């Protein structure tokens, strides 16, 4: 099969198309003929040599795919050959075939394209786990999500609105402001021209927000803490601005705040399976009605994975970047 390899740590040009042996599914796995694969920030970090795959995972990048089941393991009875599925995987997505644990596999929502379905697993699993399971976002609460035009941000806006929350988000230009407003965000702040702390306080009449979903880290964290209302929850899922920060913990005590965070890739398949079940129960109907969906910015053929990575690092995209693989 054809697959994208990382020849050495470095820039996008270290991604090359190569021949690899087709993987075999284990007893609890399915083999997927990959039609499309999502490109995510962790893939870029892995390419740079800073995010190695967990033990036992493929060294081929790619954490989410959509395609058709080509083979099922001996213990799998929930799916059959030919089923249209999407899957969260710990690696191996930039390839014509990949294996996935059956717990992390979901049917493609009705009438959804493979390119769009490939944009579901990484972002929807991450947002559901962190925003609803970990942060406990509820109807009537207010969410601040940084990076609203990213795949994670677009998903968070849609799901938070679908479940009755008010959404504030930050973006880096006016085009992204309009993009996020189109997704339903109630307040969109251009952080390059506006002070997001002042804007959030003005929008909430000084009450602050109940939940912050943060991908920036660095000096954003104390600002986020300042904006949290009593009993607020701060969830870190990435550190584009760096993980090191100096904090005054007194507001955490006085406002009874919760500071938490998580990564998903290394979690066990049982944990991921619980998220998959929650998504199937609570989100799949929204997608089948068109009330939530992955937003696709652009697609590239598998052979142009390096161009897809270059686009992601430029941060010009709004929504997901997808690799098309097999017809």
Buried (B, 14 or more C-beta within 10 A) or exposed (E): BBBBBBEEEEEBEBBEBEEBEBBEBBEBBBBBBBBBBBBBBBBBBBBBEEBEBEEEBBEBBBBBBBBBBBBBBEEBEEBEEEBBBBBBBBBBBBBBBBBBBBBBBBBBBEEBBBBBBBBBBBBBBBBBBBBBBBBEBEEEBBBBBBBBBBBBBBBBBBBBBBBEBBBBBBBBBEEBBEBBBEBBBBBBBBBEEEEBBEBBBEBBEEEBBBBBBBBBBBEBBBBBBBBBBEEBBBBBBBBBBEEEBEEEEEBBEEBEBBBEBEEBBEBEBEBBBBBBEBBEEBBBEBBBEEBBBBBBBBBBEBBBBBBBBBBBBEBBBBBBBBBBBBE
